[in-house]
Amino acid sequence: MNFRWYLFWLQDFIINRGMTWKAYKDIKKTYYSENKNNDEKIKELLKHANETTEFYKGKGLELSDFPIMTKRDFLDNYDKILSNKYKGKILHSMSTSGSTGTPFRVVQDRRKRCRVIASILFFGQLCGYTFGERQMFFRAWVNDVKKSNLKKFLQNMVTEDISKMDDKELQHLEKVLTKDKKIRNILAYAHTLDDISTYLLNKGYTSKDFSVTSIIAGSETLENKTRHNIKKLFDCNVVSRYSNQENGILAQNCLESDNDFHLNYANYHFEFLKLDEDKPAEEGEIARIVITDLYNYAFPMIRYDTGDLAIFGQSSCSHKELVMKEVYGRRLDLIYDTNGNYINPHTISIIMRKVKKIKQYKFTQIEEKEYKVSLNVEEGFDFEKEIEKDYKELIGKDAIITFEYTDEIPVMSSGKRKFVENLFNKDN
């Protein structure tokens, strides 16, 4: 362990009376335990919400008595959901940019904040990264999330802004990664890792040129091709993480199985519901991810429909439990075929994955039967007819598919890049 690791726990005992340490031990114990039952924690949360919030007052003490909530519902009832017990107190605030939906700000009490930090520490260790080791963090560093030089020093962090990943930026990253031999961990969006690994592999680099021992991909689906390239380049542990700003880390790959997302049962209760009704989904079908945050007592988030989709089932590794097998993007960007049936997002990427000379792609549904494929391709690309034929077999022979060629598929203001987008409102 490094001195920053011990320094962190020292300040936790002084400032938080060891609250983060207790959370860390509880998360670790729960992760390795066969008993994931959260009934008592749920009852305590519901009792608190009934007694201290105007919105949840009189709702009952069973989870089924509570409504399923969207971001919009939380925003529309913000003051009524904010617990009376915490009004006027100093609370930690977390905000989302709204680049993939509704801008959202959530306040967290101290215990909840400590649970978030403890999760970061524990899940980092699961993939081989210990807090205090030198970390390279890629994201869009807008003003409200920028770290001070002091904080970067204390966390031993190198921050890189990926708002524009052009050749100049890639050359800069090449220099940093090859010169700074203390960098042990990389935390980045999946598409950023794809850009970097492709660039460095093409330049002839191997794992001997770097000191990286673990990589965490967040916010977007980590494609198998990207995972393969990262492992080939860095020869290190690679995991995909599912999290959000308003709650924290919800799930992460284990090293035994690339396809299993182990859920953070210590902090959340999970429900997987059908797309078109509030009933439990079956294993193997695409489902809505609905969570109950067990520890945010300042702003109780009960039965929160995250807007994300997943397929869940039993784990294939030594941890025998319910896991997410695949995690998809926003429900709003679910693609429909020409008959109005939804398409598994995984099949969209499978078609692109087998085509050569594609640097980047984006599949967009514009109208009921109108689709657009945006491509950033290498010289000599000549597979348009093949792609059109495969997509028509998937979404319908009567589909109207157009192609757009660009030098760069732009990222959103958050730094994320959408590979699938739906501009057609099926309900209308």
C-alpha positions, -999 to 999 in steps of 0.1 A, spaced: 0 0 0 11 36 -6 12 65 18 -19 81 2 -40 51 10 -31 53 48 -34 91 47 -69 88 33 -81 64 61 -65 87 87 -85 117 76 -116 95 74 -112 86 111 -106 122 120 -133 139 99 -159 112 94 -153 91 125 -144 61 103 -177 62 85 -161 54 51 -141 26 66 -172 10 80 -189 13 47 -159 -2 29 -159 -32 52 -197 -37 48 -195 -34 9 -167 -60 9 -185 -83 32 -217 -81 12 -199 -86 -21 -184 -120 -10 -215 -131 9 -241 -155 -5 -268 -135 15 -278 -104 -5 -310 -98 14 -317 -61 20 -352 -64 35 -342 -47 68 -324 -18 50 -354 -13 27 -378 -12 57 -357 14 75 -355 36 44 -392 34 37 -400 42 73 -377 72 71 -393 84 39 -428 81 53 -419 100 84 -397 128 70 -408 136 35 -440 152 22 -440 132 -10 -437 97 5 -459 103 36 -484 76 40 -471 54 12 -467 24 34 -439 1 44 -438 -22 14 -417 -14 -17 -447 -22 -39 -466 6 -22 -442 32 -37 -444 46 -73 -417 40 -99 -400 73 -104 -382 89 -134 -358 118 -133 -386 141 -143 -407 129 -114 -379 136 -89 -374 171 -104 -411 179 -104 -414 169 -67 -379 179 -55 -388 199 -24 -414 173 -13 -389 145 -16 -361 163 2 -362 150 38 -373 175 65 -345 161 87 -319 174 63 -333 207 51 -310 235 60 -280 212 65 -248 211 44 -252 184 18 -231 171 -10 -245 178 -45 -241 156 -75 -252 168 -110 -256 152 -144 -251 171 -176 -283 160 -192 -265 151 -224 -284 118 -226 -317 130 -210 -328 154 -183 -303 175 -164 -304 163 -128 -290 174 -94 -292 152 -63 -281 160 -28 -265 134 -6 -260 133 32 -226 124 47 -233 87 52 -244 83 16 -214 102 3 -191 79 24 -208 49 8 -201 63 -26 -164 68 -19 -161 34 -2 -176 18 -34 -150 35 -55 -122 22 -33 -135 -13 -31 -145 -18 -68 -112 -3 -78 -93 -29 -58 -113 -57 -74 -97 -49 -107 -62 -43 -92 -62 -6 -86 -55 8 -51 -63 44 -43 -32 65 -43 -15 47 -72 -11 70 -101 -43 72 -122 -50 87 -156 -86 99 -157 -102 108 -191 -134 127 -193 -149 161 -204 -136 182 -176 -162 210 -175 -160 236 -148 -183 219 -123 -162 187 -122 -127 201 -126 -103 190 -98 -79 215 -82 -41 209 -84 -41 201 -47 -68 174 -51 -50 159 -81 -18 157 -61 -35 141 -31 -53 116 -54 -21 111 -75 -43 117 -106 -35 128 -142 -66 144 -158 -70 145 -196 -98 163 -214 -113 142 -242 -137 168 -256 -118 166 -288 -98 135 -296 -80 146 -328 -45 136 -339 -29 163 -318 -45 151 -286 -36 114 -294 0 124 -299 -1 142 -265 -16 111 -248 10 89 -265 38 111 -250 22 111 -215 16 73 -214 50 64 -226 70 89 -205 51 87 -171 61 52 -159 42 57 -126 7 55 -142 -9 23 -130 -46 28 -138 -67 43 -166 -103 54 -161 -121 64 -193 -151 61 -215 -152 30 -237 -149 49 -269 -119 69 -256 -102 36 -249 -110 24 -284 -95 55 -300 -63 53 -278 -57 16 -282 -63 16 -320 -39 46 -324 -11 31 -302 -14 -4 -317 -10 11 -352 21 29 -339 36 -5 -329 35 -1 -291 33 -31 -268 28 -36 -230 65 -32 -225 62 5 -233 37 12 -205 33 7 -167 -5 3 -167 -18 -26 -146 -56 -20 -147 -81 -2 -169 -117 7 -160 -142 16 -188 -173 35 -178 -205 51 -190 -207 32 -223 -207 -4 -235 -172 -18 -239 -172 -36 -272 -154 -70 -274 -131 -56 -301 -120 -27 -279 -115 -50 -249 -93 -73 -271 -73 -43 -283 -68 -30 -248 -56 -63 -235 -33 -68 -265 -18 -33 -260 -14 -31 -222 -16 -68 -211 -36 -59 -179 -69 -63 -162 -98 -46 -180 -133 -42 -165 -164 -23 -176 -183 -3 -149 -219 7 -148 -225 38 -127 -242 72 -127 -236 106 -111 -268 107 -90 -261 73 -72 -226 60 -77 -212 26 -88 -241 3 -95 -222 -27 -111 -189 -38 -124 -174 -67 -144 -156 -94 -124 -122 -106 -137 -135 -142 -141 -162 -133 -167 -162 -103 -190 -200 -107 -195 -211 -106 -158 -218 -73 -142 -219 -79 -104 -244 -57 -87 -236 -34 -58 -261 -51 -35 -245 -34 -4 -258 0 -15 -288 -6 -37 -318 -28 -42 -324 -38 -79 -355 -45 -99 -356 -55 -135 -390 -46 -151 -406 -52 -185 -403 -25 -211 -440 -17 -214 -454 -25 -179 -443 -23 -143 -440 -61 -139 -409 -82 -133 -390 -91 -165 -379 -126 -173 -342 -137 -173 -328 -132 -208 -352 -104 -219 -343 -68 -222 -355 -50 -190 -356 -16 -174 -331 -11 -146 -350 2 -115 -330 9 -83 -337 19 -47 -308 38 -31 -306 23 4 -285 51 19 -295 85 6 -317 96 35 -314 133 25 -331 127 -8 -347 92 -8 -345 77 -43 -369 49 -41 -377 28 -72 -358 50 -96 -361 41 -132 -326 49 -145 -337 50 -181 -311 23 -189 -317 -12 -201 -301 -46 -193 -304 -83 -197 -300 -102 -164 -295 -138 -154 -274 -161 -132 -236 -155 -131 -213 -178 -150 -184 -172 -126 -177 -186 -91 -200 -159 -75 -234 -176 -79 -258 -147 -79 -281 -126 -101 -260 -104 -124 -265 -82 -155 -253 -100 -186 -255 -70 -208 -260 -33 -201 -274 -10 -228 -279 27 -232 -310 49 -227 -344 34 -232 -352 65 -253 -326 53 -279 -340 18 -283 -343 11 -320 -375 -3 -336 -378 -23 -368 -403 -12 -396 -431 -32 -379 -426 -14 -345 -408 -42 -327 -378 -32 -306 -343 -44 -317 -317 -58 -293 -290 -30 -293 -264 -57 -293 -274 -68 -329 -267 -33 -342 -231 -34 -331 -226 -70 -342 -233 -61 -378 -207 -32 -376 -182 -53 -358 -177 -77 -387 -171 -50 -413 -135 -40 -420 -121 -4 -423 -146 12 -400 -131 36 -375 -163 49 -359 -201 44 -366 -234 57 -354 -268 42 -362 -298 66 -360 -335 59 -364 -350 91 -379 -386 81 -387 -407 49 -385 -390 33 -414 -361 57 -420 -326 51 -407 -292 67 -411 -257 51 -408 -229 76 -400 -195 63 -408 -159 74 -402 -139 49 -424 -104 41 -436 -93 45 -472 -105 17 -494 -138 11 -476 -164 -4 -499 -189 -23 -477 -220 0 -479 -241 -25 -498 -232 -53 -474 -242 -32 -444 -274 -21 -460 -283 -57 -468 -276 -69 -433 -296 -41 -417 -326 -46 -439 -326 -83 -429 -327 -71 -393 -351 -42 -394 -372 -49 -425 -369 -51 -463 -389 -18 -465 -364 1 -444 -350 33 -460 -313 34 -451 -291 63 -460 -253 67 -454 -234 97 -442 -196 99 -442 -176 121 -417 -141 125 -404 -153 123 -368 -184 110 -350 -188 139 -325 -191 133 -288 -217 149 -266 -210 177 -242 -204 151 -215 -176 135 -235 -197 104 -242 -203 92 -277 -236 76 -288 -234 46 -311 -272 42 -314 -297 71 -314 -334 72 -319 -349 105 -331 -383 89 -338 -409 90 -310 -428 57 -314 -455 67 -290 -465 96 -312 
